[in-house]
Amino acid sequence: MGALPAKVLQLLYDEYKLQISVEADVGSLVEELNNMHTALSKLSQVPRDKPDDEAKLWAHDFREASYDIEDILDTFLVRVHGGPDKVPRRQRRRLISKMAEWFCSGKKVLARHEIATTIVDIRKRLDQIQGRHERYRVDHLVEKTHGATSTINLRISALLKKASDLIGIDEPRDTVIDMLSQGKNNDKFSKKVKIVCIVGSGGLGKTTLAKAAYDKIKLQFDCWALVSVGQNPDHTKVLRELLVDLIKNEVEKTTIDQDKNTIIDHDNKRYPISADTMGLTADELIIRICEFLDGKRWFIVVDDIWDGKIWVEAIEQAFVASNPGSRIIVTTRKSEVAKNIGVDEQYPIQPLSEGYSKMLLSKISGIEDKLLDHDDVVKKILDKCDGVPLAITAIASVLATKPRHEWSNVYNSIFFNSSVGFGAETNPRLNNVKKILSFSYYDLPFHLRTCMLYLSVFPEDDYVDKNMLIWRWIAEGLVHTETENGNNDLFKVGERYFHELISRCLIQPIEDGGVLVGCHVHDFVLHLIRELSREEDFVSVLDGEQRSLSLPQGKVRRLALQNILDTKNRGTVKVDDLRMPVARSFNAMYTNMVTPTDGFELLRVLALEYCWVKEDYLKLIGKLRHLRYLGLTGTRIRNLPEEVGHLKFLQTLMLHETGIEELPRSLEQLTQLMCLRGDEKTRVPEWIGKLTSLLELRMYPGAEGKCFVQELGKLRHIRVLKAEINLKDEGEERDLLESLSKLEEAESIVVSTMGVIKLREGVMQPILVLNCKNVRVLDLRALIFPRRPACINAQDLPELNKLSLCVGVLEQDDVQIIGMFQQLLDLSISGPVPDGCDSIIVSSEAGFQNLATLSYSANIKFVAGAMPRLENIKLWINAYDVLDVRNHVLGLGLGNIYSLQQVTAIIVCSNCFRAEVEEMEAAVSHVVDIHPNWPTLYMMRYGEEGMATTDSGLLDRWKIKVPSDHELIG
């Protein structure tokens, strides 16, 4: 409700010249709204059992009144500014008079009221609420409550980022892997399908352990997948996600084939056939999975099974083929589930030891380990946490925001306050975890709590895209400008909210190449916010576990439908056949129970993901004039109606996995559109440059038209750009580089093409001048620059995290300059060394102090101490032109990379005999085997169809095209 006073002021000052007396009334109203909002904010800091019923009623009434007032103001502003029937200025005062009638429920207004009447009516309603506020002594309650600091502790935003950072994980991970491999007579992964079950109570890290083992050995299998089940699973949804993950990982494994029909985009979750699987039944999905796994050695993690029913009825059926060497990890809280499944071995996960617990607390709180040794409060806190990582990270994140002298108060507030906690729990360990999570939530600033509650609209174990979530927060009005900090950028403010929730350990980060892309909500935390959302009428959630789909009593402001299937009606089905005229947000995932749009009047968010809806579902979309967010991900809608252009306030349009090819011309009128994500079939319109408010644009391949590379330069505020561009001539190349040079606010630029494009010297210099100081992701690998562009240096691009670059010649100086990027975590580099140069040398003096992932096809050799934090290498080796294979591979210097954990070697087979390829593979295996870290090795062949297999093929091998270094980067 923090935006409400500002809207009243907008109504007053931006549009109307009111009489002085009315201005005074409005000014007084704004002040009263601010005061009551402050009181509500303070009251919300009190644990929910402290306020009496009257205080809770006051808070509820004020929230409802705030919603109603905001709806009235928004309705007025929509009529004034938006839609085809935009109200002329001379008629606006008459419209204002009607606002009083809308507001004063139960009262018929016969006369024509002026705006002053509306203000008086609003004040009367607020006076009544304020009177109860004084009578119920709400201030007396809130004065004793200490609000939480809003300081962001960025030291812990990288919490649990990678396996090597996890505390106490190595020994249990290796034990689980030994159980999987059987480890006898060197017959690892060679016998029947084996199932290992990790068993333990909530919060102990079962998922983390399973994923650590999964990441360590998955590359040793033909295919792999990880799927979460949850407490009340939908069989079809679980099977669908298993199939999609299998295919996604298969495609990612084979992207070296440059299959441009498939585009991998972690942020968008855009994977082949994921939308096509929506209509399949459970039986059909089982058949598809069996067909996919047939003849392959596979490794699958089935996480968080609560009972054996779904295993017997669905999952087990997909694994009927006993493929030799295949493996399964199952995690569950119940040992009886493991017995019912018939696992081969169980691993009972243990709490962290006292030493590891203290290390984790130290890492998250940012306080040196030695300073905690003799702290009695810390010892008592750790005793209560009992080695549960979830509890330790949550309480440590709270302590990180408090001065040391308040830690004792925190301890007493959590463990000796009966009002802290949620849900009945007989297990003392789990009860303490819930108390800590509850306290962590109430310790959040008021605005963050609202954003946290919003996460309850997502299903259990769901991946939540960061940018998508922030756009929804903005659409809902949950993000406000920070005038005290001079920050009027809503997305930046929302991003700060997201980072702080991570730093508080209430959401778990998901990263890709060192870039934060999303989050996951632990089921304990989801249970907490669902319960609080229900109590505050914030979100109503209906899912597959509920037998009745009746809506709750009272006004429904936000509705989420999840995993609800009506097998008799494949199409749009009304929920309870009710209209929801005051609903602000409708979110549906994995369901065909979708409410028609004519049931909404004030909707701001319409988010459909993987839902069955008819093609004509959007026929009345133009009437949703309040709409800010429209998401159609994974639906079968193939056409957008022209009426979308009536949505003048639309900020976000999500179309990926829809199959929509054309954007209606009316979209060019949406001057407030800030985010547009197209489908891989969506073509970029020639008028895209008119959408000058765009901050995020993703189009694949879309940008085939010549106009796009020119129009792109008009989108000066773009921050995220992902596009596939088919350049046809030198003019388009020049236009593209000029446009990229104009994107001064860009933070992520990913440009792929319909093939590798080699830029000419004159084109590259001096047109490409990147002025985007805040860019973090720069992927230009599809453009071959003659040399490294001068603008790619640490001084001009100081925030760079991820760089992908192809050059005509890679110089030793280029490596030195790129190594100076302090924030660089992920590098992909390709290009031949200069004539007369044997190789590029990378030493400890070359920089790369934080690089974690490297992909290269250049001739690079590492010396002792190079890239001290490098863990993952993907290298391309052309077996054709290597004479002394063994010495060549040894000379790469992989043994000098001391942190190495994983090696992916792609052997280029074109023009080679099979024996030559096998010799190269053996040499690479030997080098990896003798590495002291025993890194995981994954070997792949590229261009195997072009191998010369017999002596008679000697003549043909000279006719086979050998790929250049630039074609090898994947």
Secondary structure, 3 states (H helix, E strand, C coil): CCCHHHHHHHHHHHCCCCCHHHHHHHHHHHHHHHHHHHHHHHHCCCCCCCCCHHHHHHHHHHHHHHHHHHHHHHHHHHHHHCCCCCCCHHHHHHHHHHHHHHHCCCCCCCCCCCHHHHHHHHHHHHHHHHHHHHHCCHHHHHCCCCCCCCCCCHHHCCCCCCHHHCCCCHHHHHHHHHHHHCCCCCCCCCCCCEEEEEECCCCCCHHHHHHHHHHHHHHHCCEEEEEEEECCCCHHHHHHHHHHHHHHHHHHHCHHHCCCCCCCECCCCECCCCCHHHHCCHHHHHHHHHHHHCCCCEEEEEEEECCCHHHHHHHHHHHCCCCCCCEEEEEECCHHHHHHHCCCEEEECCCCCHHHHHHHHHHHHCCCHHHHCCCHHHHHHHHHHCCCHHHHHHHHHHHCCCCHHHHHHHHHHHHCCCCCCCCCCCCHHHHHHHHHHHHHHHCCCHHHHHHHHHHHHCCCCCCEEHHHHHHHHHHHCCCCCEHHHCECCHHHHHHHHHHHHHHCCCCEEEEECCEEEEEECCHHHHHHHHHHHHHCCCCEEEECCCCCCCCCCCCCCEEEEECCCCCCCCCCCCCCCCCCCCCCEEEEECCCCCCCHHHCCCCCEEEEECCCCCHHHHCCHHHCCCCCEEECCCCCCCCCCHHHHHCCCCCEEECCCCCCCCCCHHHHHCCCCCEEECCCCCCCCCCHHHCCCCCEEEEEEEECCHHHHHHHHHCCCCCEEEEEECCCCHHHHHHHHHHHHCCCCCCEEEEEECCCEECCHHHHCCCCCCCCCCCCEEEEEEEEECCCCCCCCCCCCCCCCEEEEEECCCCHHHHHHHCCCCCCCEEEEECCCCCCCCCEEECHHHCCCCCCEEEECCCEEECCCCCCCCCEEEEEEEHHHCCCHHHHHHCCCHHHCCCCCEEEEEEECCCCEHHHHHHHHHHHHHHHHCCCCCCEEEEEEECHHHCECCHHHHHHHCCCCCCCHHHCCC
